[in-house]
Amino acid sequence: MNWRRSWSGRVAPCPIESNGDVRVWHTRAGRLVLVCDECDALWFEPGAIADTPESQRWQWELEGDEAIERPATREEIEAAGWAGHVTNWG
């Protein structure tokens, strides 16, 4: 089981990996990122997730020593204004 499937705050299906779901995560630097639980593509805002890979604004790695720390909490997602993008809270 993929460790990222342990939390079900799903935002969207991944447009890059058909088996993946994009979920909200918290980084050590304190910001929220969206990560595909299969291909690990990253987005920094929900509006950057588009229907086709060609129109994506995504990347494969975080910058510097920033790392994914844990699933974002519902409170963190709401505070960021992203709650309307979550389709499954679990």
SULJONOR-V934275 format. One record per helix or strand of 2 or more residues. SS is the DSSP state (h for helix, s for strand). FROM is the first residue (numbers start at 1). TO is the last residue. If there is no record, write none. Layout:
ss=SS from=FROM to=TO
ss=SS from=FROM to=TO
//
This chain:
ss=h from=3 to=6
ss=s from=10 to=13
ss=s from=21 to=27
ss=s from=32 to=36
ss=s from=42 to=43
ss=h from=46 to=48
ss=h from=53 to=55
ss=s from=68 to=71
ss=h from=74 to=79
ss=h from=83 to=85
//
